[in-house]
Amino acid sequence: MPDSSDTVPIGDFSRMTQLSVKTLRHYHDIGLMAPSHVDPGTGYRYYSYDQLPTAAVVRRLRALDMSIADVKAVLAADPAGRNALIGTHLQRLEAQLADTRAAVDALRDILDPPRGAWKLEHRSVPTTAAVAVHDNVDRDDLPTWWEGAVAELQATVRTQHLTQTGPPGALFGFGIFDRDHGPATVFIPATGPVRPVGRVAEYTVPAAELLVVRHDGPHDDVDLAYTELGSYATRHEISVDGPLREYYERFAWDTPDPAQWRTDLCWPIFRSDRGGRR
């Protein structure tokens, strides 16, 4: 047994580090922080004073929700590698904090919606020449598929020297919401001779009568805008089963600031008249 002046039993080490005895035993079992000595007769664990700084680091990293594997990597790394690992984890925490703040703001908007937050209008959209990407998409895969389709369309418009005549848009079929799988189309209104390439093909966006709400900013609370839009459309209009439609008037390709994004969300309706704003 080592010099007792250099070691303390697990109970005292627990009180010094504010890590419970149960936690210290667990950390030993998984190889995160082994005691300096284990009595072969009793199995009792002893820790050295030199392990106190390590225990403090482990306690703080675990309080920051760092995984056991990453904590092990931090303890094993040289100073530069250690700093890089901790910096990466802090970036993840900051991103999670931003997501949490956005979720809190959205929840507050549900509990106390801003007065006059959503202004609805009627819009008659004529048939429009475009290039488009079509597919049947799982709902969970929709954001990634959408991003790839937009990039492919923008590259086609640029390399084929087409004339863009309006903002990019998208159509989302009912199956995406009813069965979590259904047809989706992303398009860019454009004129000029189109050569099909990859998934991109010439397309005519169908005419439609739409109830429209303009959504400003990132799409964290886009569900609230659709709630207002759909509620009004199904209560006060003749709602039809056509696809939901979105027009990206100003988006990530226009500005890196999500607060500047502007999206028109459109619900298909039947109208016999031609009116204006609600």
N, C-alpha and C positions, 0 to 999 in steps of 0.2 A: 504493500500500500504506500502511495506517495506521502510525502511530508504533509501532515495535517494542517500545517500553517499555510500551505499553498492551495488547499482545496477546502470546499465547503460542501456539506450534504445537500441533496436536492431540495430539501425544504427551505433551507436558508437561501439557496440560489434562486428559488422561486420568489421569495420575498424581496430579494435584491432587484430582480429583473422585472417583477410584476407579470411573469409568465407562470401560469398555473403548473402544478406538478404534473397534472394530466397532459398538458401541452408539451412540457419538456420531455416526458416519456414518449409522446407521439413523435416529436422531432427526432428523438434518438432512434425510434423504430424505423423511420423512413429515411434515415441517413442525412438529415438536415443539420443537426447539431448534436454530436455525440458527447457524452460526459468524458472528462479526462481520465476517469477511473471507475470501474464497476467492481465492487467487492465480489470475488468469485464464490464466497460462501453464502452471502445473504442476497446477492443481486442488487445491493443498494448502490445508487449512483452518486458520484461525487464530481463536482465541477471546479475548475480552477478560476482564480480571479482574472486570469488573462482572457477568459471566455466572456467576461461581462460586456465588453464593447461589441462582440459578435452578437450576443443576445439582444442588445439594444438595437442593432441594425435589423436583425430578423423581426423583432417586434414591430418596428416602424414600417418595414416593407410589407409585412402581412396586414398591418392596419390600413395600408394603402391598397389592399386587395391584390397584391402581387402574388402570382401563383407560386406554389412550392418549387416547381421546376425552375422558374425564373430567379427565385431567391437563391437556390443552389448555385445557379450560374453566376449571380452577383458575387457570392462568397468565394467562388473559385476563380473569378476573373482578376486580371491585373487592374491597376487604377483606371487606365483609359477605358478598358472594356467595361469595368464596373459603372463608370459614369455614363457610358453610352447606353447600357441596359436600363439604368434608372431613368435616364432622359427619355428613352422610348416609352417606358411605362407611364411617365408623367404626361407625355403627349396623349396616350390613350385615355388617361383619366380626364384630361382637359376636354377631349372630344366627347367623352361620356357625359361630362358636366354640361357641355353645350347642348347635347341631346336632351338631358334632363330638364334644363331650363326651358328649352323649346316645348317639351311636353307639359311642363307646369303652366307656361303661358297659354297653351292650347286648352288645358283643363280650365283655367280661369275664364277663358273666352266662352267655354260651354256653360259655366256656372253663371256668368254675368256677361252675356254677349253685348258687344258695343252697339249702341243704337245706330241704325242706318249703315251698318258695316257692309252690307251687300246690296248693290244696286243692280236690278235686273232689267234687261231690255229684250225686245224682240228683234230678230235679225233674219232677213231673207238672203240666203247664200246661193248664188247661181252655180251651175256646173263650172268646174275650173280645171284647166289642163295642169298636169303635175307629173312629177316622177315619184315613185312610191316603192316601199318594201312592205310585203304582206306576209303574214304567217299565222298559224294557230299557236297560241302561247299560253303556258301555265302562268297563273297570276303571280306566283312567287318569282318567276323569271322575268316578269314584264319590265322592271326598271333597267336591267342589264340589256335585255333585247332592244328596248327603246333607244338606249344610248348608242348601241352599235348600229342600229338602223339609221339614226340621225347622222352619225359620222359618215356612213356609207353614202347617203344621199347628198350630203354637203360636198363630199369628194367628187361625186358624179357631176353635180352642177358646175363645180369649179373646173374640172378637167375637160368636160364636154362643152364648156363655154355657153351654157344655157343661161337664159335671162330669168332670174328669180322674180316672180310677180307678187309675192306675198309671204307672210311668215310661215315657217314650218307648222305642220299640224298633225293630228293623229285621230284615228277612229278606233273606238274600243267596243267590240261586240258584246251583246248581252251575256253570252256564255262565260266570259271572263269573270263576271260577278255572280252568275247563277250556278256555274259548275266549276269555277276556278280554272277554267281552260276554255279558250275561245279565240275567235278571229281578231286580229289587230292589224292596223295599217298606219304607217308613218309616211307622211308625204311632204314634199316641198312644191308649192305652185311654181311652175316654170314653163317657159316656151322655148322652142328651138328643136332641131332634130335630135331625137333621143336614141342613143344606141344602148340596148339592154346590156348590162354588165353585172355580174354577180347576182345579187338578189334584186337589183334595181330594175324597174320596168316603167314604161310610160303608163299613165293612169289618168282617168278623169274623175275628179272628186265630185260625187253626186250633189245636185242641188238639194237644199233642205230649208225647212222653216225651223228656227231655233229660238229657244229661250236661253239667254246668255247672262253670265255673271263674270265680272272681271275680278281676278284674284291677283293681288299684289304681294310680292315677296316670295320666300321659299315655300315649298309645298308641304311643310310640316302640318299646317292646319287646312289643307285643301279639302279634307273631309267635311269640315264645317261649311265651306262654300257649297259643296255638292249637296249637303243636307238642306240648306236654304233653297238651292236651285231646284232640287227634286221635289221638295215639299210644295213649293209654289206650282211647279209644272203639273204635278198629279192632282192638286186640289183645285186649281183655277184655270188650267189649260187642258187641251185634249192631248195627253201624252201619247206618243207612239213608240213602237218597239225598235226603232232604229238605233244605231250605235251612238254612244256618247262621243262628243267631238271636243278636241282641244286645239287652240291656236296659241303658239308661243310667240307673242308679240315682242317680248324682250326676254332673253334667257341666258343661260350660262355661256353660250358662244358670243353673246353681245357684251356681257359685263361680268367680271369676277365677283361682283357684289350681289349676293342673293336678294338683298333688300330691294334691289332695283328690278328684279324679275317681274314680268307682267304676263299673265296667262288668261285667255278667255276660255271659260268652261261652258260647254254648250249642251243643252238637253233638247232632243228632237220633239217637236210638237206638230199638231195639225192646226192650220189657221186658214180661215176663209177671207180674212181681211189683212191689210198691211198696216201695222201700227208702229209705235215707237217704244219709248221707255215706259217701264212700270212706274 
